[in-house]
Amino acid sequence: MSTARVLALIPARGGSKGVPGKNLRPLAGHSLVTYAVNAARESGVVDRIVLTTDTDEIADIGRAAGAEVPFMRPPHLAADDTPMLPVIQHAVEHLASEGWLADIVVLLQPTSPLRRGAHITAAVRLLEDVQADSVVSVIALPLHLSPDYVMRVDDGRLVNFLPDGVRVSRRQDARPAYVRDGTIYCFRRDTLTRHGSIYGQDCRPLVIPTDESITIDTLEDWAEAERRLARSRVAR
């Protein structure tokens, strides 16, 4: 059995452009933070669930859901253009200053409410089994969106996006391609300190079925998440 200390880190600031107040408004009856906390608890592999936020309202929601809020995020780390890396570093360093060192960090962005505990469990186990620097969830792109098959406009001319694409005449011959979907970012604390990155040099994919993945960036995404969560409850 693994003795690694696993931190589930949930970033949820007060500001939001695409969906105003998204971390405060209910989605199918629950907050986005609550979905993230529930998935972490269901995983069975997480030692601490910590919310990093800049507002008391979101902190209260996090505590009610079962997360710890041992610090408030400073304003300079809660702007619209703040990268995620310094937010993660701030949280990990704060916990370390209190004497708790995470071995593995699982970043759970609240904008992926279809995330399940099984996704987290699989990511942590894969990270440990292959001794990688990180594990990131991905979904497969439709073959017609593979870089082998898509085109670009170059000086007014339509050409293959990749030179190898000239040999691909049928969509089914295109090589599979994947995109990060935001469900899971799982990495070692050593990856963060040694590389100044959550990816490191050895990043492994955790392939998520497309119907289990959504990232909420717009009101249209929010409506789709509502529909899919409602369907999943009916199916149960």
WOSUL-V328177 format. One record per helix or strand of 2 or more residues. SS is the DSSP state (~ for helix, > for strand). FROM is the first residue (numbers start at 0). LEN is the number of residues. Records with the same first field share a line. If there is no record, write none. Layout:
BEGIN
SS = FROM-LEN + FROM-LEN
END
This chain:
BEGIN
> = 5-6 + 47-5 + 103-4 + 133-7 + 150-4 + 156-4 + 177-11 + 202-5
~ = 31-12 + 55-10 + 74-3 + 83-14 + 116-14 + 142-3 + 162-5 + 170-3 + 188-7 + 209-3 + 218-17
END
